[in-house]
Amino acid sequence: ERPPETSKKDIDTRGFHLVDGSGLSRKNIITTKGMVDLLVKLKKSEVFPQYLRSLEEVKEGVRAKSGSMSLIRGMVGYAKDTAFAIFINQCQDPKLAKNKINEFIDFVLEKQNIQ
């Protein structure tokens, strides 16, 4: 089933510069704020349950999509009720980047438990 169309007025695209749809061009640019804003908007959509199920459960309470290119690592998704995006540029050590991403997710989960 095809999701409903979204008009440009529904999404703030100031943090986006998309050259192609593959995500592989280095000319594609999106800010973490732009991505989180999109994820928050998507969470209010009728297609959200289907979208959330499409994301991998990377740890308990976290569904996300990771991505990488040479010198770039990232992950976006939801940690319980919080949308998040983390992008690491000029990543010389992929293992360190993965550890930092996991530390960030743990921090977000911990903040939710405190509140």
Secondary structure, 3 states (H helix, E strand, C coil): CCCCCCCHHHCCCCCEECCCCCCCCCCCEECHHHHHHHHHHHHCCCCHHHHHHHCEEEECCEEEEEEEECCEEEEEEEECCEEEEEEEECCCCHHHHHHHHHHHHHHHHHHHHHC
